[in-house]
Amino acid sequence: MAIEVGSKAPDFELKDNHGATVRLSDFRGEKAVVLLFYPFAFTGVCTGELCELRDQLPRFQNDDVQLLAVSNDSVPTLRVFGEQEGLDYPLLSDFWPHGETSRAYGVFDEQKGCAVRGTFIIDKDGIVRWTVVNGLPDARDLNEYIKALDSL
């Protein structure tokens, strides 16, 4: 069960696709965060979603908002994926301990060994203000993210 709106977002510390450490708490008091979990790099629906974000990046990464995309892939896999697709936002690796952050947010599929498509909009105080969780084959609607960000 995914964490609910109004809950404090669990903090995490993950490596990005360049090996840098990223902590959710680093953005507290500074920026809202769009935290997006996706199953795997290089898969059709995931690539489509992440490229759509890339194409509308100023709406999701600016002075007030930070986009963080999390999968259970390794750092080297995410580095190649980000370079190949021209993704200029952090791709975070929840590879080891495998799925620890995905589990904390309630979006890890134990049978498949990966995160489902969960998205959490977290305000500057670290509180979850909006969430949606889709199954593995179901792409998300970015227009819903935009509406949720506009309401912050």
Order of alpha helices (4+ residues) and beta strands (2+ residues): beta-beta-beta-alpha-alpha-beta-alpha-beta-alpha-beta-beta-beta-beta-alpha
